[in-house]
């Protein structure tokens, strides 16, 4: 994963409220949810690959449009 893809994934995950922050600890990137639970990035991205995050954003945007 490139730095650009990583930044995009982090942004999408934050937009979807899946994570609230990220932090590098001993060379391992961790992401934190709203409850403060940390999870290694590799584990998170295996559950939420970039394609899934993009699809989730698309669905969210469609819901927002229909609600307007």
N, C-alpha and C positions, 0 to 999 in steps of 0.2 A: 504494500500500500504506500502510495506516495504521500508526501507531506500535504499536498493539496487535497487528496482524497481523505486523509485523516482529519484535516481541518473541516472539510465539508461534512463528514460524518458526525463530528462533534457538534457542529452547528445545527444539523438536522435533529440530532438526538436532544439537544437543548430546546429547540423549537417545539418538539413534541413532548417536552417535559419528562423525557425518559431519564435524563441526567441533569444535574444542576451544576456540576463542576468536574474537573479532572485534575489529576496530580501525578507526577512522576516520583516513584519511591524505589530507590535502589535499582534504577534502570527499567522499572516496570511501570507502564502507564495504568493508572486506576481511574475509574469513573465512579461518581457518587450520585445516588438518587436523592430524592427530597427527604427521605427518612435518614439520610446520612450513611446508608449502607454502601460500602465500597465493593467494587468488582473489577477484576483485571480486564483490561481493554480487549484482550484476545477472546475472553469468554463473552463479553458484551457483543462484539462484532460478529461472533459466530451465530448469535441469536438474532442480531439485527444488522445484516449486511447492507451495504449502501443501497442496493436495489430495493430492499424492503423499506428502508427509511424514506426513500424517494416516493415509493408507492403510498406510504402512510401519509406523507405530506400532501400528495395529490388528493387522497380521500378527504383529508381535513379541509383542504381548500374547497373541494366540491360541496362539503357539508356547510361551510361558511357561506358559500354563494347561494345555496338553496335556502338558507336561513334568513338571508337579506331580503 
